[in-house]
Amino acid sequence: MKIRNISLGYNLSKDVANKIGLANMKFYVQAVNPGSIYQSLKWYDFDTERTYFNRDYVMGIEVGF
């Protein structure tokens, strides 16, 4: 079983965002293709038929003024 996407985000409350002069603020992290839970060949990706697969990790802050 392959894990394709994991996302986690946190929105600051409006009270806290307003205290620092923002309308809203969100922190988030995301992992794309972080790995497999179970796979008979760990070095081979059956979906792309290659010996690797791309992993991406993203962190960010979204603000509204």
Buried (B, 14 or more C-beta within 10 A) or exposed (E): EBEEEEEEEEEBEEEEBEEEEBEBBBEBEBBBBBEBEEEEEEEEBEEEEEEEBEEEEEEEEEEEE
